[in-house]
């Protein structure tokens, strides 16, 4: 674990998180639930889980976690899962791990935003580019205060003018709280800089020069308005 990642993990550990309806609050939001197939897990898609949180899976249940600082992507089948800072401790089950590209220790989690939404809220230490994605089709976490007339998501390339996209957000996507551009068949240019906006919210982001095409873990391509 690098010094930068240790510092990020320590900062996350210091953040208190309000109690959730499903149970006691974890120590800090440390990983993102990318998929879950379990009636006993007590977590849902796009939920945060925190260091020290225990998740119990039945035989054959599946849980997919992505760690926000260590960039570990885990597929867990069955057993008792204890969330750590870098990876999970799995007892009585099986886990397959893979390192995926994400901003990791270069990101700082906004605790206030994290407490309001089951989505990542990162600020990269840059006044201009607030996030970097590592896949060409971002997942945009939608603001919770969208009025019906403000539901047009716009993406515009800023380093080379001319590329623009607009998507009308329907009630289902607004209720879910996110919009997956992969499902809209949008692939952005590698190495390019874009603005994404909806309503009064705006975010500048960069697509990594080695960004992957096609399906990719959500944590590698998630955008959240500050």
Residue pairs with C-beta under 8 A, 6 or more apart in sequence:
1 9
1 70
1 86
2 105
4 105
4 106
5 69
5 70
5 86
5 104
5 105
7 105
8 69
8 104
8 105
8 107
8 108
9 30
9 69
9 85
9 86
11 108
11 109
12 28
12 29
12 30
12 51
12 68
12 69
12 85
12 109
13 27
13 28
13 51
13 85
14 28
15 28
15 29
15 109
15 111
15 114
16 25
16 111
17 25
17 26
17 27
17 28
17 29
17 48
17 50
17 111
17 114
17 115
18 25
18 115
19 25
22 42
22 43
23 42
25 50
26 48
26 49
26 50
26 51
26 52
26 53
26 83
27 50
27 51
27 52
27 53
28 50
28 51
28 109
29 48
29 49
29 50
29 68
29 109
29 111
29 114
30 48
30 49
30 50
30 51
30 67
30 68
30 69
30 83
30 84
30 85
31 48
31 49
31 50
31 65
31 66
31 67
31 68
31 83
31 88
32 46
32 47
32 48
32 49
32 65
32 66
32 68
32 120
32 218
32 219
32 222
33 43
33 44
33 45
33 46
33 47
33 48
33 49
33 63
33 64
33 65
34 45
34 64
34 65
34 66
34 73
34 217
34 218
34 219
35 45
35 62
35 63
35 64
36 43
36 44
36 45
36 62
36 63
36 64
37 61
37 62
37 63
38 57
38 58
38 61
38 62
38 63
39 58
39 61
40 56
40 57
40 58
40 61
41 55
41 56
41 57
41 61
41 63
42 55
42 56
43 49
43 55
43 63
44 118
46 118
46 119
46 141
46 177
46 178
46 218
47 118
48 114
48 118
49 55
49 65
49 83
50 83
51 83
51 84
51 85
52 82
52 83
53 82
53 83
54 80
54 81
54 82
54 83
55 63
55 80
55 81
55 82
55 83
56 80
56 81
57 63
57 76
57 77
57 78
57 79
57 80
57 81
57 93
58 78
59 78
60 77
60 78
61 77
61 78
62 75
62 76
62 77
63 74
63 75
63 76
63 81
64 73
64 74
64 75
64 76
65 72
65 73
65 74
65 76
65 81
65 83
65 88
66 72
66 73
66 74
66 100
66 102
66 217
66 218
66 219
66 220
67 73
67 74
67 85
67 86
67 87
67 219
68 102
68 104
68 107
68 109
68 120
68 219
69 85
69 86
69 104
69 105
69 107
70 85
70 86
70 87
70 104
71 99
71 100
71 101
71 102
71 104
71 219
72 86
72 87
72 97
72 98
72 99
72 100
73 97
73 98
73 99
73 100
73 217
73 219
74 87
74 88
74 95
74 96
74 97
75 95
75 96
76 88
76 90
76 93
76 94
76 95
77 93
77 94
77 95
78 92
78 93
78 94
79 90
79 91
79 92
79 93
79 94
80 90
80 91
80 92
80 93
81 88
81 89
81 90
81 93
82 88
82 89
82 90
82 91
87 97
88 95
100 134
100 216
100 217
100 219
100 220
101 134
101 208
101 210
101 220
102 134
102 219
102 220
103 122
103 124
103 131
103 132
106 124
106 125
106 132
107 122
107 123
107 124
107 131
108 122
108 123
108 124
108 125
109 120
109 121
109 122
110 121
110 122
110 123
110 226
113 121
113 224
113 226
114 120
114 121
116 144
117 141
117 144
117 177
118 177
119 141
119 177
119 178
119 222
119 224
120 141
120 219
120 222
120 224
121 141
121 224
121 226
122 130
122 131
122 224
123 130
123 226
124 130
124 131
124 132
128 204
129 193
129 204
129 205
129 206
130 203
130 204
130 205
130 226
131 203
131 204
131 205
131 206
131 223
131 224
132 205
132 206
132 207
132 208
133 205
133 206
133 207
133 208
133 211
133 220
133 221
133 222
133 223
134 208
134 210
134 211
134 212
134 216
134 220
134 221
135 211
135 212
135 213
135 214
135 216
135 220
135 221
136 187
136 188
136 189
136 190
136 207
136 211
136 212
136 213
136 221
137 180
137 181
137 182
137 186
137 187
137 188
137 213
137 214
137 216
137 221
138 181
138 188
138 196
138 205
138 221
138 222
138 223
139 178
139 179
139 180
139 181
139 182
139 218
139 221
139 222
139 223
140 153
140 178
140 179
140 181
140 196
140 198
140 223
141 177
141 178
141 222
141 223
141 224
141 225
142 153
142 169
142 173
142 174
142 177
142 178
142 179
142 198
143 198
143 199
143 201
143 225
144 177
145 199
146 169
146 174
146 198
146 199
147 199
150 198
150 199
150 200
151 168
151 169
151 170
151 174
151 198
151 199
152 166
152 167
152 168
152 169
152 198
153 166
153 167
153 168
153 169
153 179
153 196
153 197
153 198
154 164
154 165
154 166
154 167
154 195
154 196
154 197
154 198
155 164
155 165
155 166
155 181
155 186
155 188
155 194
155 195
155 196
156 163
156 164
156 165
156 194
156 195
156 197
157 163
157 164
157 188
157 189
157 192
157 193
157 194
158 193
158 194
158 195
158 204
159 192
159 193
160 189
160 192
163 189
163 192
165 186
167 179
167 181
167 184
169 179
169 198
173 179
181 188
182 214
182 215
187 213
188 194
188 207
188 211
189 207
190 207
190 208
190 209
190 210
190 211
191 206
191 207
191 208
191 209
192 206
192 207
193 204
193 205
193 206
193 207
194 204
194 205
194 206
194 207
195 202
195 203
195 204
195 205
196 202
196 203
196 205
196 223
197 203
198 225
201 225
202 225
203 223
203 224
203 225
203 226
205 223
212 220
